[in-house]
Amino acid sequence: GSRKDSIKVVTDKKGSFQLYYQIDPGDKGCEAYEKIVARVKKDLPEGYTLDPEFDEESGRITLRISGPIGKEAPKNIVNKLTDSIRDETKEKKE
């Protein structure tokens, strides 16, 4: 599909932010979700924790990330994780 993948970043309170990402619902989504969670965990800097959630019906992934964060989600971390997510979900081109 050519659907533009959008990753929304929401900073709800000091000390945490959330990444929302839309993928396919159902089994295919579950697989992608597992991959994304594994990758994000690996890429999170020291001192940050991940609390992931997946809505199987809508295909929405919520990644809540907590750590030493001020009012703004740290750009470097957000960029790194967005890259990781895109990397995990792009169709592997042969």
N, C-alpha and C positions, 0 to 999 in steps of 0.2 A: 504494500500500500504506500501511497505517496503522502499519507497524512502527516502533517508536520508534527514532529514530536515536541511537545512543549513541557518544559519542566518549570513548575511554579515554585518560587521560594517565598515562604511566609515566615516572618519573625514575629512570634506571638508574644513572647515575654523575654525578659533578660535571662540569658543562660540557655536558651534553646531556639532552634529554628526548624522549620519543616520544609521538606521537598515533596512536592506532589508530582506524580508522573503518571501519564495515562498509557496503558498497554492493552493488549487484547484480553478480553475476559476469558474465563474458563481455564482449561488445562494448559493451553499454550501460554497464557498469562502467568499461571502458577510457576511454570518452568522459568520464564524470564524473571519473575519475581525472586525466585531462589538465587539465580545468578547475580542479580543486582544486589541483593542483600549481602551475599558472600563478598562481592567485590567492594561494596561500600565499607563493610566492616574492615576489610584489609587496608583500604585507603584512608580510613579515618586517622587523623593524628592522635598521638598520645593524649589522654585526658578527655577524650570525647566518647560519648556513648550513643548507640543507635537503638532506636525503638521502632521497628518497622511494622507496617500493617498493609494488608492487601484485601481489597474488596473484590471478590471473585466475580460478582455479578456485573459490576461496572468496569472492572479492570483498572481501578485506581489504586496506585501505590502511594502510601504515605510513609515518608521516612522522617521520623522526629529525631533530631540530633541535639544532644545536650552537651554542654561543656563550658569552658571559660569564654563566654560570648557576651558582648555588650548589647547595645540596642540594635546593632546591625549584624546580619549574618556575615561572617568573615568572607570576603570575596574570593580569596585564594582557595579556601576550602570548598566553597560553593562551586567554583569553576572546576576544581579537580574532580569533585563528585559528579558534576554534570557530564564531564568528559567520560568518566568511568561508566556512567549509566548509558550514555549514548553508545559507547564502545561495546558494552555488553548486549545492547539491544539491536544494533544495526545488523541487517542481514549479512551474514558472512558471504562475501562475494568470492566465488571460485575463480 
